[in-house]
Amino acid sequence: MRPSVTDRRGGVHVRRAVARDAKRLTRLVTTSRAYEGPYAPMVAGYKVGPDYIEAHVVHVAVDEDGRVLGFYALVLSPPELDLMFVADDAQGRGIGRLLVGHLCDEARRAGIAAVRVVAHPPAEGFYRSVGAERTGTVAARPPAVMWDRPELTLMTDGGGP
C-alpha cells in the first residue's frame, strides 16, 4: 500500500480513505447544500459504506486536525469519477482542485488517460474550470435522478489542474 500522505496544500493532505471514514463521507454527501431543494432526493438515504471504500479508489482531503474536508471516488474500469464532495464550509479553499489533481495523478499511475465525469448540474462550471470538456448529456433516470446531467471528460495528462 502507498504511503497515506500523497499531496499537500496549506495544511491539507490527501490520503487513502479507510473503512472508519465511511460515516464522515456519508455525512458529507447527505448534508451537502448542493443537494438541497429539488436535488435532495438523490442523496436522501445515501450511504458510503466501508465495503464501498474497500472496493474503490477513494481518497480524502483532511486538515491538520484530521477533519475530512472532501473526498473523491474513482472507478478504474471503465474510468469514471463516481463521487466527489467538498464540505460546504471548506469550499473556496482549493480543496476541489487539490482532489482533482490527485485524481489525475492516480489515474495516470493506473495508465488511464481520460476519466468520465457525469456531473451534478451546478458543478459543471467547476469541472470545466479544472480542464474537463463537455462531451454530452446523460438523460434523467427517474426516480433516482430526475434531471439531465452534463457528461464531461477529464484528461489526466495535463488536462487537470
Steps between C-alpha positions, in 0.01 A plus 500: 500500500622851417580749776192674636618854431514557127440872447501813715358851470479751783495248785267268308611160382340227293506143621334175409162463670458220752189320620471718812452806272168363372272692737680828439483454122132413521440816703680711235270360233172520688554849646635666184324830424550416131230236542230709663160569351421304184831311521440370855340167399821390326697490827219421743602182676829480306773306676872471433571171672829341606457242223477780239821656635680166487382422145576838337779753472377744766715783634426767759636849553560560870623799696771501768242396762389200294168657397375369166455796266411308185539176311483335161437148375654387173375194316787356296310289250350668314673815632243728663478742788229339710479747788661831594392718788657790687361605838283810469718701739820396318389613154702778342825385665634299205400162644312398184797592281733310731278193475472522120877531471542196722238309300689576177825376657333178617342443160833558321670250732232250401566566130178695448515797260143626546233480769127531434315742726120505520455819697238640729368783277612785731853350511559509124675838521743367758593198289546718193723734703736210576527396136210263439325533167131444447433198281125455532201468726385205708122482499298496820428157652190539718441440778869505609609797286230738385714733286742479209868521597800629308750238388863612489843354436795588719835432336759380749806591296507873551125557483465536875613780729 
